[in-house]
Amino acid sequence: MAEEGDLTVVIADDHEIVRAGVRSMLERFGEASGRVVSVIGEAENGLEAIRQTKALKPHLLILDVAMPYARGIEVFTEIRRWAPDTRIAAMTGLTSAGLLKRLVDAGIDGVFLKGGPVEEFVGALPRLLDGEQVVAAQVAENLVGASDQESLTRRELQILSLIVAGQSNQEVADALNISANTVNNHRASIMRKLNVHSMAELMAYALREGLLDASRQL
Protein backbone atom coordinates (compact mmCIF):
# COMPACT_ATOMS: atom_id res chain seq x y z
CA MET A 1 0.00 0.00 0.00
CA ALA A 2 1.41 3.38 -1.00
CA GLU A 3 1.90 6.03 1.68
CA GLU A 4 -0.05 9.28 1.42
CA GLY A 5 1.65 11.43 -1.18
CA ASP A 6 3.19 8.49 -3.00
CA LEU A 7 2.43 8.07 -6.70
CA THR A 8 1.80 4.59 -8.07
CA VAL A 9 2.21 4.07 -11.80
CA VAL A 10 1.68 1.38 -14.43
CA ILE A 11 3.63 1.81 -17.67
CA ALA A 12 2.12 0.22 -20.79
CA ASP A 13 4.25 0.13 -23.94
CA ASP A 14 5.28 -2.75 -26.17
CA HIS A 15 8.91 -1.57 -26.35
CA GLU A 16 11.14 -2.15 -23.34
CA ILE A 17 13.41 0.77 -24.22
CA VAL A 18 10.42 3.14 -24.16
CA ARG A 19 9.32 1.83 -20.76
CA ALA A 20 12.84 2.46 -19.46
CA GLY A 21 12.69 6.03 -20.80
CA VAL A 22 9.34 6.62 -19.09
CA ARG A 23 10.80 5.34 -15.81
CA SER A 24 13.58 7.90 -16.16
CA MET A 25 11.05 10.71 -16.69
CA LEU A 26 9.12 9.58 -13.62
CA GLU A 27 12.32 9.66 -11.57
CA ARG A 28 12.84 13.26 -12.66
CA PHE A 29 9.27 14.08 -11.67
CA GLY A 30 9.79 12.47 -8.26
CA GLU A 31 12.95 14.47 -7.68
CA ALA A 32 11.29 17.73 -8.74
CA SER A 33 8.10 17.20 -6.74
CA GLY A 34 9.45 15.45 -3.67
CA ARG A 35 7.02 12.57 -4.18
CA VAL A 36 7.89 8.91 -4.01
CA VAL A 37 7.07 7.43 -7.42
CA SER A 38 6.55 3.67 -7.51
CA VAL A 39 6.20 1.80 -10.82
CA ILE A 40 4.03 -1.09 -9.65
CA GLY A 41 3.41 -2.69 -13.05
CA GLU A 42 4.52 -2.82 -16.67
CA ALA A 43 2.52 -4.08 -19.66
CA GLU A 44 3.57 -4.80 -23.22
CA ASN A 45 0.13 -5.14 -24.81
CA GLY A 46 -3.30 -3.60 -24.44
CA LEU A 47 -4.97 -6.54 -22.71
CA GLU A 48 -2.21 -6.72 -20.13
CA ALA A 49 -2.54 -2.97 -19.55
CA ILE A 50 -6.25 -3.46 -18.80
CA ARG A 51 -5.58 -6.46 -16.53
CA GLN A 52 -2.86 -4.75 -14.51
CA THR A 53 -4.69 -1.46 -14.14
CA LYS A 54 -7.89 -3.23 -13.09
CA ALA A 55 -6.02 -5.27 -10.46
CA LEU A 56 -3.58 -2.63 -9.19
CA LYS A 57 -5.63 0.57 -9.59
CA PRO A 58 -2.60 2.87 -9.83
CA HIS A 59 -2.83 6.62 -9.55
CA LEU A 60 -1.45 6.93 -13.08
CA LEU A 61 -1.33 4.80 -16.22
CA ILE A 62 1.09 5.86 -18.94
CA LEU A 63 -0.34 4.28 -22.07
CA ASP A 64 1.07 3.72 -25.54
CA VAL A 65 -1.94 3.99 -27.84
CA ALA A 66 -0.69 1.57 -30.52
CA MET A 67 -0.06 -1.73 -28.75
CA PRO A 68 -1.03 -5.27 -29.81
CA TYR A 69 -4.37 -6.88 -28.87
CA ALA A 70 -6.18 -3.74 -27.67
CA ARG A 71 -5.47 -0.21 -28.79
CA GLY A 72 -5.61 3.19 -27.11
CA ILE A 73 -9.27 4.14 -26.91
CA GLU A 74 -10.34 0.52 -26.33
CA VAL A 75 -7.95 0.30 -23.36
CA PHE A 76 -9.06 3.71 -22.07
CA THR A 77 -12.75 2.74 -22.22
CA GLU A 78 -12.20 -0.49 -20.28
CA ILE A 79 -10.04 1.19 -17.66
CA ARG A 80 -12.64 3.86 -17.09
CA ARG A 81 -15.04 1.03 -16.18
CA TRP A 82 -12.74 -0.81 -13.77
CA ALA A 83 -10.41 1.88 -12.40
CA PRO A 84 -12.24 5.20 -12.80
CA ASP A 85 -9.88 7.07 -10.48
CA THR A 86 -6.74 6.15 -12.42
CA ARG A 87 -5.43 9.08 -14.45
CA ILE A 88 -4.32 8.15 -17.96
CA ALA A 89 -1.53 9.78 -19.92
CA ALA A 90 -1.58 8.62 -23.54
CA MET A 91 1.71 8.66 -25.43
CA THR A 92 2.03 8.12 -29.17
CA GLY A 93 4.58 8.31 -31.91
CA LEU A 94 1.78 8.90 -34.41
CA THR A 95 1.05 12.50 -35.32
CA SER A 96 -2.12 12.12 -37.38
CA ALA A 97 -4.58 14.89 -36.50
CA GLY A 98 -7.46 12.41 -36.80
CA LEU A 99 -5.98 10.03 -34.25
CA LEU A 100 -5.03 12.80 -31.84
CA LYS A 101 -8.50 14.33 -32.09
CA ARG A 102 -10.10 10.98 -31.24
CA LEU A 103 -7.89 10.67 -28.15
CA VAL A 104 -8.70 14.18 -26.96
CA ASP A 105 -12.41 13.85 -27.73
CA ALA A 106 -12.56 10.52 -25.88
CA GLY A 107 -11.57 12.39 -22.71
CA ILE A 108 -8.15 10.83 -22.08
CA ASP A 109 -6.54 12.83 -19.29
CA GLY A 110 -3.29 13.65 -21.09
CA VAL A 111 -2.15 13.32 -24.70
CA PHE A 112 1.59 13.51 -25.44
CA LEU A 113 3.87 12.76 -28.37
CA LYS A 114 6.80 10.42 -27.82
CA GLY A 115 9.01 12.88 -29.65
CA GLY A 116 8.03 15.75 -27.37
CA PRO A 117 10.26 17.43 -24.77
CA VAL A 118 10.84 15.52 -21.53
CA GLU A 119 10.41 18.75 -19.56
CA GLU A 120 6.95 19.27 -21.03
CA PHE A 121 5.77 15.83 -19.88
CA VAL A 122 7.34 16.13 -16.42
CA GLY A 123 5.98 19.65 -15.99
CA ALA A 124 2.47 18.60 -17.05
CA LEU A 125 2.12 15.74 -14.55
CA PRO A 126 1.01 17.87 -11.56
CA ARG A 127 -1.84 19.39 -13.59
CA LEU A 128 -2.84 16.01 -14.99
CA LEU A 129 -2.85 14.42 -11.52
CA ASP A 130 -4.93 17.33 -10.20
CA GLY A 131 -7.71 16.49 -12.66
CA GLU A 132 -6.93 18.72 -15.63
CA GLN A 133 -6.93 17.38 -19.20
CA VAL A 134 -3.49 18.19 -20.58
CA VAL A 135 -2.75 18.33 -24.30
CA ALA A 136 0.89 18.69 -25.32
CA ALA A 137 1.79 21.76 -27.38
CA GLN A 138 2.64 19.81 -30.54
CA VAL A 139 -0.60 17.82 -30.22
CA ALA A 140 -2.54 21.09 -29.98
CA GLU A 141 -0.74 22.40 -33.07
CA ASN A 142 -1.64 19.28 -35.03
CA LEU A 143 -5.27 19.59 -33.98
CA VAL A 144 -5.43 23.14 -35.37
CA GLY A 145 -4.61 21.66 -38.77
CA ALA A 146 -7.11 18.82 -38.45
CA SER A 147 -9.03 18.02 -41.61
CA ASP A 148 -12.71 18.85 -41.87
CA GLN A 149 -13.15 15.48 -43.60
CA GLU A 150 -16.37 13.72 -42.66
CA SER A 151 -15.59 11.57 -39.64
CA LEU A 152 -16.28 7.88 -39.30
CA THR A 153 -18.92 6.67 -36.88
CA ARG A 154 -17.99 4.46 -33.92
CA ARG A 155 -19.41 1.44 -35.78
CA GLU A 156 -17.45 2.28 -38.93
CA LEU A 157 -14.22 2.58 -36.94
CA GLN A 158 -14.98 -0.79 -35.34
CA ILE A 159 -15.57 -2.40 -38.73
CA LEU A 160 -12.51 -0.73 -40.23
CA SER A 161 -10.32 -2.13 -37.45
CA LEU A 162 -11.58 -5.65 -38.15
CA ILE A 163 -11.20 -5.30 -41.92
CA VAL A 164 -7.60 -4.11 -41.74
CA ALA A 165 -6.88 -6.94 -39.28
CA GLY A 166 -7.60 -9.26 -42.22
CA GLN A 167 -11.14 -10.40 -41.46
CA SER A 168 -13.57 -11.08 -44.29
CA ASN A 169 -17.02 -9.47 -44.50
CA GLN A 170 -18.56 -12.65 -43.12
CA GLU A 171 -16.07 -12.85 -40.24
CA VAL A 172 -16.76 -9.21 -39.36
CA ALA A 173 -20.49 -9.88 -39.57
CA ASP A 174 -20.19 -12.89 -37.25
CA ALA A 175 -18.07 -10.95 -34.76
CA LEU A 176 -20.54 -8.03 -34.60
CA ASN A 177 -23.72 -10.08 -34.99
CA ILE A 178 -24.81 -8.24 -38.12
CA SER A 179 -25.29 -9.35 -41.73
CA ALA A 180 -22.48 -9.55 -44.29
CA ASN A 181 -24.51 -7.19 -46.48
CA THR A 182 -24.52 -4.61 -43.68
CA VAL A 183 -20.76 -4.95 -43.38
CA ASN A 184 -20.40 -4.42 -47.11
CA ASN A 185 -22.53 -1.27 -46.92
CA HIS A 186 -20.38 0.05 -44.07
CA ARG A 187 -17.21 -0.75 -46.03
CA ALA A 188 -18.51 1.26 -49.00
CA SER A 189 -19.40 4.17 -46.69
CA ILE A 190 -15.95 4.08 -45.07
CA MET A 191 -14.16 4.17 -48.41
CA ARG A 192 -16.39 7.00 -49.65
CA LYS A 193 -15.80 9.12 -46.54
CA LEU A 194 -12.05 8.54 -46.64
CA ASN A 195 -11.87 9.00 -50.41
CA VAL A 196 -9.94 5.75 -50.87
CA HIS A 197 -10.46 3.33 -53.73
CA SER A 198 -8.57 0.16 -52.83
CA MET A 199 -7.60 -2.03 -49.87
CA ALA A 200 -4.02 -0.77 -50.20
CA GLU A 201 -5.17 2.82 -49.68
CA LEU A 202 -7.43 1.72 -46.82
CA MET A 203 -4.51 -0.10 -45.15
CA ALA A 204 -2.32 2.97 -45.55
CA TYR A 205 -4.98 5.10 -43.87
CA ALA A 206 -5.36 2.61 -41.01
CA LEU A 207 -1.61 2.51 -40.44
CA ARG A 208 -1.37 6.30 -40.43
CA GLU A 209 -4.28 6.61 -37.98
CA GLY A 210 -2.90 4.04 -35.54
CA LEU A 211 -5.55 1.41 -36.30
CA LEU A 212 -2.99 -1.09 -37.55
CA ASP A 213 0.10 -2.57 -35.94
CA ALA A 214 2.93 -1.62 -38.28
CA SER A 215 5.15 -4.48 -37.11
CA ARG A 216 2.65 -7.03 -38.37
CA GLN A 217 2.79 -5.58 -41.85
CA LEU A 218 6.59 -5.65 -42.32
ZADREN-776733 format. One record per residue (C-alpha): residue in one letter; x, y, z. Coordinates in steps of 0.1 Angstrom, whole numbers, padded with zeros to 4 digits, always signed. Each point is the difference from the previous one (the first is absolute). Layout:
N
AXYZ;...
//
This chain:
218
M+0000+0000+0000;A+0014+0034-0010;E+0005+0026+0027;E-0019+0033-0003;G+0017+0021-0026;D+0015-0029-0018;L-0008-0004-0037;T-0006-0035-0014;V+0004-0005-0037;V-0005-0027-0026;I+0019+0004-0033;A-0015-0016-0031;D+0021-0001-0031;D+0011-0029-0023;H+0036+0012-0001;E+0022-0006+0030;I+0023+0030-0009;V-0030+0023+0000;R-0011-0013+0034;A+0035+0007+0013;G-0001+0035-0013;V-0034+0006+0017;R+0015-0013+0033;S+0028+0026-0004;M-0025+0028-0005;L-0020-0011+0031;E+0032+0001+0020;R+0005+0036-0011;F-0035+0008+0010;G+0005-0016+0034;E+0032+0020+0006;A-0017+0032-0010;S-0032-0005+0020;G+0014-0017+0030;R-0025-0029-0005;V+0009-0037+0002;V-0008-0015-0034;S-0005-0037-0001;V-0004-0019-0033;I-0022-0029+0011;G-0006-0016-0034;E+0011-0001-0036;A-0020-0013-0030;E+0011-0007-0035;N-0035-0003-0016;G-0034+0015+0004;L-0017-0029+0017;E+0028-0002+0026;A-0003+0037+0005;I-0037-0005+0008;R+0006-0030+0023;Q+0027+0018+0020;T-0018+0032+0004;K-0032-0017+0010;A+0019-0021+0026;L+0024+0027+0013;K-0020+0032-0004;P+0030+0023-0002;H-0002+0037+0002;L+0013+0003-0035;L+0002-0021-0031;I+0024+0011-0027;L-0014-0016-0032;D+0014-0006-0034;V-0030+0003-0023;A+0012-0024-0027;M+0006-0033+0017;P-0009-0036-0010;Y-0034-0016+0009;A-0018+0032+0012;R+0007+0035-0011;G-0001+0034+0017;I-0037+0009+0002;E-0010-0036+0006;V+0023-0002+0029;F-0011+0034+0013;T-0037-0010-0001;E+0006-0032+0019;I+0022+0017+0026;R-0026+0027+0006;R-0024-0029+0009;W+0023-0018+0024;A+0023+0027+0014;P-0018+0033-0004;D+0023+0019+0023;T+0032-0009-0019;R+0013+0029-0020;I+0011-0010-0036;A+0028+0017-0019;A-0001-0012-0036;M+0033+0001-0019;T+0003-0006-0038;G+0026+0002-0027;L-0028+0006-0025;T-0008+0036-0009;S-0031-0004-0021;A-0025+0028+0009;G-0029-0025-0003;L+0015-0024+0025;L+0010+0028+0025;K-0035+0015-0003;R-0016-0033+0009;L+0022-0003+0030;V-0008+0035+0012;D-0037-0003-0007;A-0002-0034+0018;G+0010+0019+0032;I+0034-0016+0006;D+0017+0020+0028;G+0032+0008-0018;V+0012-0003-0036;F+0037+0002-0007;L+0023-0007-0030;K+0029-0024+0006;G+0022+0025-0019;G-0010+0029+0023;P+0023+0016+0026;V+0005-0019+0033;E-0004+0033+0019;E-0035+0005-0014;F-0011-0035+0011;V+0015+0003+0035;G-0013+0036+0004;A-0035-0011-0011;L-0004-0029+0025;P-0011+0022+0030;R-0028+0015-0020;L-0010-0034-0014;L-0001-0016+0035;D-0020+0029+0013;G-0028-0008-0025;E+0008+0022-0029;Q+0000-0013-0036;V+0034+0008-0014;V+0007+0001-0037;A+0037+0004-0010;A+0009+0031-0021;Q+0008-0020-0031;V-0032-0020+0003;A-0019+0033+0002;E+0018+0013-0031;N-0009-0031-0019;L-0037+0003+0010;V-0001+0035-0014;G+0008-0014-0034;A-0025-0029+0003;S-0019-0008-0031;D-0037+0008-0003;Q-0004-0033-0017;E-0033-0018+0009;S+0008-0021+0031;L-0007-0037+0003;T-0026-0012+0024;R+0009-0022+0030;R-0014-0031-0019;E+0019+0009-0031;L+0033+0003+0020;Q-0008-0034+0016;I-0006-0016-0034;L+0031+0017-0015;S+0022-0014+0028;L-0013-0035-0007;I+0004+0003-0038;V+0036+0012+0002;A+0007-0028+0024;G-0007-0024-0029;Q-0035-0011+0007;S-0025-0007-0028;N-0034+0016-0002;Q-0016-0031+0014;E+0025-0002+0029;V-0007+0036+0008;A-0037-0007-0002;D+0003-0030+0023;A+0021+0020+0025;L-0024+0029+0002;N-0032-0021-0004;I-0011+0019-0031;S-0005-0011-0036;A+0028-0003-0026;N-0020+0024-0022;T+0000+0026+0028;V+0037-0003+0003;N+0004+0005-0037;N-0021+0031+0002;H+0021+0013+0028;R+0032-0008-0019;A-0013+0021-0030;S-0009+0029+0023;I+0035-0001+0016;M+0017+0001-0033;R-0022+0028-0013;K+0006+0021+0032;L+0038-0006-0001;N+0001+0005-0038;V+0020-0032-0005;H-0006-0025-0028;S+0019-0031+0009;M+0010-0022+0029;A+0036+0012-0003;E-0012+0036+0005;L-0022-0011+0029;M+0029-0018+0017;A+0022+0031-0005;Y-0027+0021+0017;A-0004-0025+0029;L+0038-0001+0006;R+0002+0038+0000;E-0029+0003+0024;G+0014-0026+0025;L-0026-0026-0008;L+0025-0025-0012;D+0031-0015+0016;A+0028+0010-0024;S+0023-0029+0012;R-0025-0025-0013;Q+0001+0014-0034;L+0038+0000-0005;
//
